[in-house]
């Protein structure tokens, strides 16, 4: 929500991974891309610091059946585990 954003929080409640990644791409340098059928439909919930988009990626990697690869500091690829 806008109030959460203004307070420095990213709040996701049962959001699709594709939507979360779209939001994260606004807050970090470079791009995060999904590579694999059905990944975008995975669901994400949580409250995160808007200044730490890497923390969101860490939580995604720990809780969803995905593998993340940092190609460069500016390109992260998320694939099925």
Long-range contacts (C-beta under 8 A, 24 or more apart in sequence): 4-47, 5-50, 8-49, 8-50, 8-51, 9-47, 9-48, 9-49, 9-50, 10-47, 10-48, 10-49, 10-50, 10-56, 11-46, 11-47, 11-48, 12-44, 12-45, 12-46, 12-47, 12-48, 13-45, 14-43, 14-44, 14-45, 15-43, 15-44, 15-45, 16-40, 16-41, 16-42, 16-43, 16-44, 17-41, 17-42, 17-43, 17-44, 17-60, 17-64, 17-78, 20-44, 20-56, 20-60, 21-78, 24-53, 24-56, 24-57, 27-51, 27-53, 28-53, 28-54, 29-73, 29-74, 30-72, 30-73, 30-74, 30-75, 30-76, 31-74, 31-75, 31-76, 32-57, 32-76, 32-78, 33-75, 33-76, 33-77, 33-78, 34-78, 34-79, 35-77, 35-78, 35-79, 36-78, 36-79, 36-80, 38-80, 39-66, 39-78, 39-79, 39-80, 42-66
